[in-house]
Amino acid sequence: MLIDTLKARLVEQFPDCDIEASAEGNHCHVRIVGDVFSGLRPVKRQQMVYAALNEWIADGSVHAVHMSLQTTAEAQG
């Protein structure tokens, strides 16, 4: 899995967000900050990211995703 490809997908799905992504093998670390998460519970936020990465999770390219998902206010706070 090329991290640039993964990050490009996340930017496409979360265009108004600040996104950081890294990977070690097929384990990814993702930090997304944006108001798209306002009013959403942590599980719903995670489901949004999983939906964006689903094809790579399904084929095994991505095995685990460690996420930090915050609104702008939460990140400043």
N, CA, C and O of each residue as an XYZ file, in Angstrom:
308
protein
N       0.861     -1.198      0.000
C       0.000      0.000      0.000
C       0.884      1.230      0.000
O       1.699      1.421      0.903
N       0.725      2.038     -0.985
C       1.453      3.297     -1.029
C       0.700      4.338     -0.212
O      -0.484      4.587     -0.439
N       1.402      4.937      0.737
C       0.754      5.891      1.636
C       0.210      7.089      0.858
O      -0.802      7.667      1.255
N       0.858      7.471     -0.235
C       0.362      8.600     -1.042
C      -1.005      8.290     -1.637
O      -1.860      9.171     -1.724
N      -1.213      7.052     -2.042
C      -2.498      6.633     -2.598
C      -3.574      6.659     -1.525
O      -4.688      7.127     -1.759
N      -3.232      6.153     -0.346
C      -4.175      6.154      0.773
C      -4.543      7.583      1.155
O      -5.717      7.902      1.341
N      -3.535      8.436      1.269
C      -3.805      9.827      1.660
C      -4.643     10.530      0.598
O      -5.531     11.316      0.929
N      -4.368     10.253     -0.675
C      -5.162     10.871     -1.750
C      -6.631     10.472     -1.638
O      -7.518     11.300     -1.844
N      -6.888      9.215     -1.315
C      -8.273      8.755     -1.136
C      -8.932      9.493      0.026
O     -10.087      9.908     -0.074
N      -8.204      9.657      1.120
C      -8.764     10.348      2.286
C      -9.029     11.815      1.974
O     -10.047     12.360      2.401
N      -8.128     12.463      1.234
C      -8.338     13.865      0.841
C      -9.572     13.980     -0.046
O     -10.336     14.940      0.063
N      -9.760     13.008     -0.914
C     -10.934     12.984     -1.791
C     -12.229     12.852     -0.979
O     -13.220     13.521     -1.270
N     -12.211     11.994      0.029
C     -13.404     11.737      0.845
C     -13.648     12.799      1.913
O     -14.789     13.035      2.310
N     -12.577     13.438      2.375
C     -12.667     14.444      3.439
C     -11.959     15.718      2.980
O     -10.922     16.083      3.534
N     -12.519     16.402      1.961
C     -11.807     17.505      1.304
C     -11.527     18.726      2.175
O     -10.549     19.429      1.922
N     -12.321     19.000      3.161
C     -12.130     20.200      3.976
C     -11.436     19.895      5.293
O     -11.566     20.652      6.255
N     -10.704     18.799      5.343
C     -10.080     18.355      6.593
C      -8.560     18.420      6.505
O      -7.973     18.382      5.424
N      -7.948     18.519      7.680
C      -6.502     18.401      7.809
C      -6.208     16.914      7.987
O      -6.724     16.289      8.913
N      -5.387     16.345      7.115
C      -5.173     14.894      7.114
C      -3.690     14.576      7.197
O      -2.874     15.131      6.462
N      -3.360     13.673      8.105
C      -2.016     13.114      8.197
C      -2.164     11.601      8.117
O      -3.082     11.031      8.708
N      -1.269     10.956      7.392
C      -1.334      9.502      7.273
C       0.079      8.945      7.181
O       0.967      9.540      6.570
N       0.261      7.789      7.806
C       1.532      7.076      7.715
C       1.212      5.586      7.746
O       0.100      5.174      8.076
N       2.214      4.795      7.394
C       2.003      3.348      7.379
C       3.297      2.626      7.719
O       4.399      3.079      7.412
N       3.112      1.494      8.360
C       4.193      0.555      8.617
C       3.680     -0.781      8.096
O       2.866     -1.437      8.746
N       4.155     -1.179      6.928
C       3.607     -2.374      6.303
C       2.155     -2.141      5.947
O       1.824     -1.163      5.276
N       1.284     -3.041      6.395
C      -0.142     -2.870      6.102
C      -0.923     -2.322      7.301
O      -2.145     -2.457      7.367
N      -0.207     -1.702      8.248
C      -0.820     -1.032      9.391
C      -0.737      0.475      9.158
O       0.354      1.024      9.005
N      -1.873      1.131      9.133
C      -1.933      2.555      8.824
C      -2.290      3.372     10.057
O      -3.014      2.921     10.945
N      -1.763      4.574     10.081
C      -2.072      5.546     11.132
C      -2.652      6.770     10.434
O      -2.037      7.331      9.527
N      -3.846      7.177     10.867
C      -4.546      8.268     10.212
C      -4.996      9.279     11.261
O      -5.565      8.913     12.289
N      -4.732     10.549     10.986
C      -5.245     11.633     11.827
C      -6.004     12.565     10.901
O      -5.449     13.097      9.939
N      -7.283     12.754     11.204
C      -8.127     13.642     10.405
C      -8.804     14.623     11.351
O      -9.421     14.229     12.341
N      -8.679     15.899     11.031
C      -9.317     16.955     11.815
C     -10.216     17.741     10.880
O      -9.768     18.268      9.862
N     -11.498     17.816     11.239
C     -12.426     18.581     10.417
C     -13.822     18.588     11.004
O     -14.196     17.716     11.788
N     -14.568     19.576     10.612
C     -15.920     19.726     11.138
C     -16.899     18.713     10.570
O     -18.054     18.671     10.993
N     -16.459     17.895      9.621
C     -17.285     16.810      9.094
C     -17.681     15.850     10.224
O     -18.681     15.140     10.116
N     -16.901     15.831     11.294
C     -17.170     14.931     12.419
C     -18.063     15.543     13.499
O     -18.380     14.879     14.487
N     -18.465     16.781     13.324
C     -19.300     17.448     14.336
C     -20.588     16.683     14.588
O     -21.303     16.317     13.655
N     -20.872     16.449     15.851
C     -22.103     15.781     16.251
C     -22.095     14.272     16.071
O     -23.102     13.617     16.340
N     -20.990     13.710     15.626
C     -20.928     12.265     15.394
C     -20.189     11.559     16.520
O     -19.200     12.066     17.049
N     -20.683     10.387     16.873
C     -20.018      9.563     17.876
C     -18.758      8.947     17.271
O     -18.652      8.833     16.050
N     -17.806      8.551     18.107
C     -16.554      7.972     17.601
C     -16.748      6.807     16.624
O     -16.027      6.720     15.630
N     -17.688      5.927     16.881
C     -17.897      4.779     15.991
C     -18.339      5.240     14.600
O     -17.875      4.690     13.602
N     -19.207      6.218     14.514
C     -19.659      6.733     13.217
C     -18.500      7.382     12.463
O     -18.386      7.233     11.246
N     -17.653      8.090     13.177
C     -16.477      8.704     12.566
C     -15.585      7.620     11.959
O     -15.126      7.743     10.824
N     -15.350      6.570     12.723
C     -14.521      5.462     12.249
C     -15.144      4.782     11.036
O     -14.438      4.415     10.096
N     -16.452      4.614     11.054
C     -17.136      3.978      9.930
C     -16.939      4.781      8.647
O     -16.830      4.204      7.565
N     -16.895      6.096      8.761
C     -16.681      6.947      7.588
C     -15.293      6.691      6.987
O     -15.145      6.625      5.767
N     -14.290      6.549      7.841
C     -12.933      6.291      7.355
C     -12.838      4.881      6.782
O     -12.256      4.679      5.716
N     -13.405      3.911      7.484
C     -13.397      2.536      6.970
C     -14.067      2.455      5.601
O     -13.601      1.723      4.728
N     -15.147      3.193      5.406
C     -15.838      3.177      4.109
C     -14.920      3.682      2.998
O     -14.948      3.163      1.882
N     -14.109      4.689      3.302
C     -13.187      5.229      2.303
C     -12.074      4.236      1.949
O     -11.568      4.238      0.827
N     -11.702      3.397      2.906
C     -10.581      2.468      2.726
C     -11.024      1.028      2.508
O     -10.187      0.127      2.450
N     -12.310      0.802      2.388
C     -12.869     -0.548      2.375
C     -12.252     -1.484      1.343
O     -11.980     -2.642      1.658
N     -12.027     -1.014      0.129
C     -11.493     -1.913     -0.898
C     -10.109     -2.439     -0.515
O      -9.781     -3.585     -0.820
N      -9.304     -1.622      0.143
C      -7.962     -2.056      0.543
C      -8.000     -2.943      1.784
O      -7.158     -3.824      1.960
N      -8.980     -2.699      2.632
C      -9.155     -3.579      3.792
C      -9.613     -4.955      3.308
O      -9.129     -5.982      3.784
N     -10.542     -4.964      2.368
C     -11.087     -6.224      1.845
C     -10.028     -7.072      1.147
O     -10.043     -8.297      1.268
N      -9.112     -6.439      0.422
C      -8.102     -7.231     -0.294
C      -6.836     -7.484      0.526
O      -5.901     -8.122      0.043
N      -6.806     -6.988      1.758
C      -5.678     -7.249      2.638
C      -4.533     -6.263      2.529
O      -3.556     -6.370      3.271
N      -4.632     -5.303      1.619
C      -3.578     -4.292      1.509
C      -3.444     -3.491      2.798
O      -2.348     -3.082      3.181
N      -4.576     -3.274      3.458
C      -4.601     -2.608      4.763
C      -5.158     -3.604      5.761
O      -6.261     -4.123      5.592
N      -4.385     -3.863      6.800
C      -4.817     -4.820      7.814
C      -5.403     -4.118      9.037
O      -6.400     -4.568      9.601
N      -4.784     -3.026      9.436
C      -5.247     -2.299     10.623
C      -5.149     -0.802     10.361
O      -4.237     -0.335      9.679
N      -6.099     -0.062     10.912
C      -6.092      1.391     10.791
C      -6.239      1.973     12.194
O      -7.248      1.770     12.868
N      -5.221      2.691     12.608
C      -5.261      3.385     13.896
C      -5.674      4.816     13.586
O      -5.044      5.486     12.768
N      -6.750      5.290     14.249
C      -7.334      6.570     13.881
C      -7.402      7.554     15.029
O      -7.671      7.192     16.175
N      -7.154      8.797     14.693
C      -7.439      9.932     15.556
C      -8.333     10.839     14.724
O      -7.879     11.430     13.744
N      -9.597     10.955     15.107
C     -10.593     11.689     14.325
C     -11.227     12.746     15.217
O     -11.905     12.416     16.190
N     -11.010     14.014     14.891
C     -11.481     15.099     15.746
C     -12.112     16.221     14.921
O     -11.806     16.404     13.743
N     -12.991     16.955     15.574
C     -13.474     18.193     14.987
C     -12.381     19.240     15.195
O     -11.440     19.027     15.960
N     -12.517     20.364     14.512
C     -11.541     21.442     14.669
C     -11.499     21.911     16.116
O     -10.418     22.130     16.662
N     -12.658     22.066     16.741
C     -12.725     22.517     18.136
C     -12.072     21.526     19.084
O     -11.381     21.926     20.020
N     -12.285     20.230     18.848
C     -11.672     19.207     19.696
C     -10.153     19.240     19.575
O      -9.449     19.069     20.571
N      -9.652     19.454     18.388
C      -8.218     19.474     18.161
C      -7.557     20.697     18.800
O      -6.397     20.641     19.207
N      -8.293     21.784     18.884
C      -7.763     23.010     19.479
C      -7.855     23.008     20.998
O      -7.202     23.791     21.687
N      -8.673     22.115     21.485
C      -9.032     22.137     22.810
C      -8.562     21.684     23.997
O      -9.187     21.907     25.034
